[in-house]
Amino acid sequence: MESFVMFKLYGGSGWLLVLYALAFAFLWFREKERSVRVLFLWMPASILFLFFFPLFRKGYVRVTGSGDTQYRMLWLVPMGMTIAYAGCRAAVLIPVRGKGLTAKRLFDRVLAPVLIGLAIALCGSLVYRNPYVSRAENAWHIPQEVIEVSDCMTYGLEEGVRVRAAVPEELVHFIRQYDTDIILAYGRDIIAYGYYNEIHERMKGTECISMEGLATALREAEVDFLVLRKDRETDVPPDTCGWKVYAETEQYRIYADEWEEQES
């Protein structure tokens, strides 16, 4: 039952799974090429069998210590490729009227791919509804302000020199992608699974941050930079606890540990 629940969550609304099942059934009866059948039929069928096999689930949990990542097996099932290939095979079966380059012939050839593409689009959802996805502003496909914040923290450093930073939740996913020389005080696992991290709790847990407690936690973790939204409230100004303004962007202030600079 855990595997079925995981599969249902993986399928989202479920319509793309329905479309995949239709494509799979179509190829099962229409595809004769052995290599194609291995790729689109036998291989995914074997993976799905293992995924739902109870003893495999028990063994997976015993070996990994947790079954939370079993859904990643489904990444090996070529759903998108199968739907696209089956759509092309189905389009070829549609009879084409006329000969030569005529309007009717073009209509018959274009209609099927358009309908198949429309079906795929309607079975999914608009990707920009996801809060972690935005329209591309640069070559890295992440918000431009994330790049500005990251560059401020690493400006003037030699290549390979790492800094440690505490940033708001909404920046964690993007900074990990942009610059691996920035070590984060807490990562995606803390956000996704709710593991305890004192810095994360102090930055997120209250409307008004207790700056003295946060400053102590940051120094214990040897954090170099603290990034806060400009509208984020603190009980006292950060500079009273030794965190001075280092740089600013449109929405964020970057603070550096003044005490650490004095010691060095």
Secondary structure by P-SEA (a helix, b strand, c coil): caaaaaaaaaaccaaaaaaaaaaaaaaacccccaaaaaaccaaaaaaaaaaacaaaaaaaaaaacccccccccccccaaaaaaaaaaaaaaaacccccccccaaaaaaaaaaaaaaaaaaaaaccccccccccccccccccccaaaaaaaaaaaccccccbbbbbcccccaaaaaaaccccccccccccccccccccaaaaaaccccccaaaaaaaaaaaacccbbbbcccccccccccccccccccccccbbbbccaaaaaac
